[in-house]
Structures are given as structure tokens and as C-alpha cells.
Amino acid sequence: MQDRKIEGSLETVTRRRLLQVMGAGGAAVALGARPGIAHDDGHHEEPELRTRLTKRFGIEHPFVGAGMGFVALPELVAAVSEAGALGVLGVAPEPPPVFAERISQIRALTRRPFGVDFFLATSPTLGPTTVEAHIDIAASSKVDLVVFHFGIPTAAWVSTLKAAGIQIWIQVPSLQQAQAALAAGADGLVVQGREAGGHNHSTTPLHDLLREVRHAVGEEVLLLAAGGIATGADVVTALAHGADGVWVGTRLVASTEAYANPEWKRRLTRSRRQDTVITTLFGPELPCQPYRVLRNPAVDASIGQQDQICALPPTGAPIGTTVLFPGTSFETPGVPMPTFSALPPTPDTTGNFDAMGMPAGESVQHIRDIKPAAQIVADMMHEARSIIGRRLG
Ligand SMILES: Cc1cc2nc3c(=O)[nH]c(=O)nc-3n(C[C@H](O)[C@H](O)[C@H](O)COP(=O)(O)O)c2cc1C
């Protein structure tokens, strides 16, 4: 058999084609890919996965690390960006001067592009998580990307960032929010399915929401898929349902560089899909907000009364202590964690881990090891490329 080497650098593979590959159905979206090359011995070279995401940021992989507060700190952000993907700093709950230090820390570790993620909420104990000074620092630092979660930023913030030439994405849990985000001026959307770990307003499975949003917003808008993505097959399915790339959280919590307590990482590698639940129990720091976490004895015992419990001030002795703003000049040790604290356990946390909130998506079902972020990116991308290469070769 002759080599079926196809000339040309890029071939456009339609979403319809990918959907055929994946055995699903739906409308078309463009995914840039170099076709697989089939050899006589049946060996296939892998195509490159080029999408509008990789082109826009000059990165190698259509993979973005979720901006996870407490966990996606400079070491993880830089590791993801150095791996050829896009790392994103989780800013909440760090105040502006801490945020400014984090940007310097990232820049000391990598010269590659990275983003920052702002959580839009007001905590009764910590105050507003994002204020104008955060936006001014992002603008003056000329970060490559700003992502907002849990709401729509003000017009003033959008125009400050746009004037600085910064791309703006907004994470959205519904079509209605997707439309509001685009009306506010978002350059891209992170579509969050109900499978997603952490704070999550979504009630729709990721693939249904992705297809609904793609269909409604048209082919030109950059969409990322968030929720339940931990394998290369998950990446291919997300691309097939209209995404230009993936936004990966929990899989990266189980990385060497994530600023997460080893006990949390260990539990991720042992959990099944049904071991996570969305609950409003956690968060005297952010009361009554839906939060997907690992189940534990405290969750199972109280979830039936979550609506009453979340509205009350916490009672009883603290469940542990932690450190806020670690590794910066604002480091604050000995911070008590109230019952059902929303503060996730970091390497500095001590206390009763069976009572702590450990955010996790349904992606836990495929996480069985803790490894360097670069390896996670490489393994997922290799698997995705080889699935597509095999089908197209
Ligand atoms: C530990 C953890 C912390 C998170 N913190 C944030 C955050 O600060 N800002 C944000 O936009 N999303 C946050 N998220 C949600 C992610 O952006 C994303 O929706 C989710 O991780 C995707 O699902 P997955 O965890 O199954 O990959 C967090 C998720 C996790 C697991």
C-alpha cells in the first residue's frame, strides 16, 4: 500500500467529520489539524491539533489549565505554559498586592503566555474577591488573558482590559450567560458543564451545553470546554461537540505542582464518578453557592439539610487551620477554618480532612496518578492526537 501522505501544512477538519469519527451527530465547526499519515506497516503519525485557540496565543496544544483559586499558583501556571499549553493563575481570594507578586513570580518562571482568572463574588468574611485594583494590575502588567468566573464583569473593567489589548474570556454555565458574556464584550467563552469541579452554577451536561452554545453563537466565537475532562478521549469529544480547546481543572489538581494538600491529591486518585456531589454546604466564606466537591462523611451526614445549614453562621470548633497567600510577603499563617469552610486544603493545612471541602469534578473517574503537569498535558494531547490520527489516517 502506498503512503497516503497528504500534502499541505494544515487541513480543515470539520466538526461534522469529527462527529462521524466519534460516532455522534451535529453541525460543523472548523478544527485545524494536520492529517494523520498512514504508513504501510499500519503505523500512524499523529496530526497536530491546531485550533483558533493555539493560533491566537501561539501555543502548541489546545489545552488551558483552569484558573483555580488557592491551587493554580505560579508553579502550576508556569509548568502548564512551559508544556506548550496555557497556564492560568487562580487569583481568588488574593488581594491586589498579592496578585501583583504572583505575576512577578510567574514571569520569573516562564516567558510563555499565561492568563489570570478572577472570581466575581463578595464574601462576608473576605470581602469582594475582585476589585478595580486587580483589573488595573492585570492591565498594566499586560497579561495575555483575563478570565472571569461566576458573573459578568462591569463595562468599565472590560474597557480597561481591552484598552490594554488583553483578551477577555468569561466562564459561563448556561446559554443565557453565554449571550450576556458576549454582549459584555467577551472574546471567548469557557463553557462549564455540570460535571465541573469547584463553584459551578451549571445544570446542563457539558456536551449538551457546548452544542447548544455553539449552535446559538455561531462558528466565529472561541469556545472552551470545562467539566469532567481528564483524558485524550475527553478532549476529542469536546472538540467534536464544538470546542476550540479544553479547560482542565481537577486533573491538574492531581499534579506535582498544584498547591493542594497531598491528602486531597491522594483522594482524587481513588475516587469514582459518583464520589463527587454538588452541594451548598461549604462556604461560610461564600454561603449557599453550589460547589462540586468530593463526598466525605461530613457531606453525607448533612447534605439533606444543606439549605438550612448554609444560611446559618458556622458552629463548633474549627475543623483545621491554614495559611493564606503562601509564598508572598503577605503570607498569613494560623487562619482557622470554620465548619464547612470553602477554603480547600493546601500543603499548609492541618486538621480533620474528613470534614474539609475538596473541590473535584466528575473527571476524578479517570484520575489514577499524580504526575507533573507537563506529563498530564503531553499524555492527554498524545492520546487525543492518536485517536484523531487513527481515524483520519
Ligand atoms: C480546586 C478547584 C478550584 C477552582 N477554582 C476556580 C476559580 O478560582 N475560578 C474559576 O474560574 N474556576 C474555578 N474552578 C472551576 C474551574 O474553572 C472549572 O470549571 C472546572 O475545574 C472544570 O471541571 P474539572 O474540574 O472536571 O476539570 C475551580 C475548580 C477546582 C477543581
The ligand as an ORCA input file, in Angstrom:
! r2SCAN-3c Opt
* xyz 0 1
  C      -9.934     23.122     43.058
  C     -10.726     23.944     42.112
  C     -10.730     25.320     42.253
  C     -11.415     26.107     41.333
  N     -11.341     27.470     41.448
  C     -11.824     28.237     40.435
  C     -11.574     29.644     40.413
  O     -10.980     30.212     41.332
  N     -12.010     30.338     39.329
  C     -12.634     29.725     38.286
  O     -12.910     30.351     37.271
  N     -12.959     28.411     38.320
  C     -12.534     27.662     39.357
  N     -12.778     26.309     39.343
  C     -13.635     25.723     38.285
  C     -12.822     25.501     37.001
  O     -12.631     26.732     36.358
  C     -13.502     24.530     36.015
  O     -14.816     24.921     35.739
  C     -13.504     23.083     36.460
  O     -12.313     22.741     37.115
  C     -13.694     22.164     35.264
  O     -14.038     20.863     35.665
  P     -12.940     19.739     36.047
  O     -12.518     20.103     37.422
  O     -13.696     18.454     35.968
  O     -11.814     19.813     35.066
  C     -12.137     25.501     40.276
  C     -12.131     24.105     40.158
  C     -11.440     23.324     41.050
  C     -11.457     21.834     40.866
*
